[in-house]
Amino acid sequence: MGLLPVRLTKGERVFVGIVLTFAICFVWLKTIEPMYRLSLWGALIIGGIVGWLFYKFA
């Protein structure tokens, strides 16, 4: 059992990882990008790492 109380298939874990990446990108665009003018590549890298960690450990 991982982070969630239910068993997930590989496809469901990939889907949730992609949704997490989109969510991180949207939060990045709303909060960090207007203040610091940082590129969206940082959000994609962080989102990819979070998605991979969710896939690996969920």
MIDRENZA-875841 format. One line per 2 residues: number of its first residue (from 1); for each residue z, x, y of N, C-alpha, C, CB. Coordinates in steps of 0.05 Angstrom, whole numbers, always signed. Glycine has a CB too. Example, Ala and Ser with C-alpha at 12.3 -4.5 7.8 and 13.67 -1.06 7.14 Angstrom:
1) +156:+264:-114:+156:+246:-90:+156:+264:-66:+181:+226:-89  +142:+257:-45:+143:+273:-21:+157:+258:+1:+114:+282:-12
END
This chain:
1) +0:+17:-23:+0:+0:+0:+0:+18:+25:+25:-19:+0  -14:+9:+45:-17:+26:+69:-4:+14:+93:-46:+31:+74
3) -18:+13:+115:-8:+3:+140:-5:-28:+140:-25:+11:+163  -23:-41:+126:-23:-70:+125:-10:-80:+99:-51:-82:+128
5) +1:-104:+99:+15:-114:+75:-5:-125:+54:+34:-136:+82  -31:-123:+58:-51:-132:+39:-69:-109:+30:-68:-155:+51
7) -81:-112:+7:-100:-92:-3:-127:-97:+10:-102:-93:-34  -139:-76:+20:-165:-78:+33:-186:-63:+17:-164:-67:+62
9) -211:-74:+17:-233:-60:+4:-243:-38:+22:-256:-79:-4  -260:-20:+12:-272:+1:+29:-287:-11:+53:-290:+19:+13
11) -302:-32:+48:-318:-44:+69:-300:-56:+91:-335:-66:+58  -278:-68:+83:-260:-79:+103:-247:-57:+119:-238:-97:+89
13) -240:-35:+106:-228:-13:+121:-248:-1:+141:-218:+9:+102  -273:+2:+133:-294:+12:+151:-297:-7:+175:-321:+15:+136
15) -298:-33:+169:-300:-53:+191:-277:-51:+210:-302:-81:+179  -253:-50:+201:-230:-48:+218:-230:-22:+234:-203:-50:+202
17) -239:+0:+221:-242:+25:+236:-262:+24:+258:-250:+47:+216  -284:+10:+254:-304:+6:+275:-293:-11:+298:-330:-6:+264
19) -279:-32:+291:-266:-50:+311:-246:-34:+327:-253:-74:+297  -230:-17:+314:-211:-1:+329:-225:+18:+348:-193:+15:+309
21) -247:+30:+339:-262:+48:+357:-273:+33:+381:-286:+60:+341  -284:+9:+377:-292:-7:+400:-269:-14:+419:-306:-33:+390
23) -246:-21:+407:-223:-28:+424:-214:-4:+440:-200:-38:+406  -214:+20:+428:-206:+44:+443:-226:+50:+465:-204:+68:+424
25) -252:+46:+460:-272:+50:+481:-269:+30:+504:-300:+47:+469  -263:+5:+498:-259:-14:+519:-234:-8:+536:-257:-42:+508
27) -212:-1:+523:-188:+7:+537:-193:+32:+554:-164:+12:+518  -208:+51:+543:-215:+75:+558:-231:+68:+583:-232:+94:+540
29) -251:+50:+580:-267:+42:+603:-251:+27:+625:-290:+25:+594  -232:+12:+616:-216:-4:+635:-194:+13:+649:-202:-27:+620
31) -183:+32:+635:-160:+47:+646:-166:+75:+654:-137:+46:+627  -176:+91:+637:-178:+120:+641:-203:+127:+657:-178:+135:+615
33) -226:+115:+651:-251:+123:+664:-251:+118:+694:-273:+108:+651  -241:+95:+704:-241:+92:+733:-222:+111:+748:-232:+63:+740
35) -200:+119:+735:-181:+137:+749:-190:+166:+748:-154:+134:+736  -200:+175:+726:-205:+204:+722:-234:+211:+720:-190:+214:+699
37) -252:+191:+718:-281:+195:+715:-287:+213:+690:-292:+208:+740  -273:+208:+669:-279:+223:+644:-300:+208:+629:-253:+226:+627
39) -316:+223:+614:-338:+212:+598:-327:+195:+575:-355:+235:+588  -345:+177:+566:-338:+160:+544:-338:+175:+517:-358:+137:+542
41) -348:+199:+517:-348:+215:+492:-319:+220:+482:-362:+242:+497  -301:+223:+501:-273:+227:+493:-262:+203:+478:-256:+233:+517
43) -269:+180:+487:-260:+155:+474:-273:+153:+446:-266:+130:+491  -298:+160:+444:-312:+158:+418:-300:+178:+398:-341:+164:+421
45) -293:+202:+408:-280:+221:+390:-253:+211:+381:-278:+249:+404  -236:+202:+399:-210:+191:+392:-213:+167:+374:-194:+184:+418
47) -231:+149:+381:-236:+126:+364:-245:+133:+336:-256:+107:+377  -262:+153:+334:-271:+162:+308:-249:+173:+291:-293:+182:+311
49) -231:+188:+304:-208:+199:+289:-189:+177:+281:-193:+220:+307  -184:+158:+298:-166:+136:+291:-178:+119:+269:-160:+118:+316
51) -204:+114:+271:-218:+99:+250:-217:+113:+223:-247:+94:+258  -222:+139:+223:-221:+154:+199:-192:+154:+187:-230:+184:+204
53) -172:+157:+204:-145:+156:+194:-138:+129:+182:-125:+163:+217  -147:+108:+195:-142:+81:+184:-157:+78:+157:-152:+59:+203
55) -181:+88:+155:-196:+86:+130:-182:+102:+108:-225:+96:+134  -172:+125:+115:-160:+142:+95:-133:+132:+86:-157:+170:+107
57) -116:+121:+104:-88:+115:+97:-82:+85:+95:-71:+127:+117  -101:+67:+101:-96:+38:+99:-102:+28:+71:-112:+23:+120
END
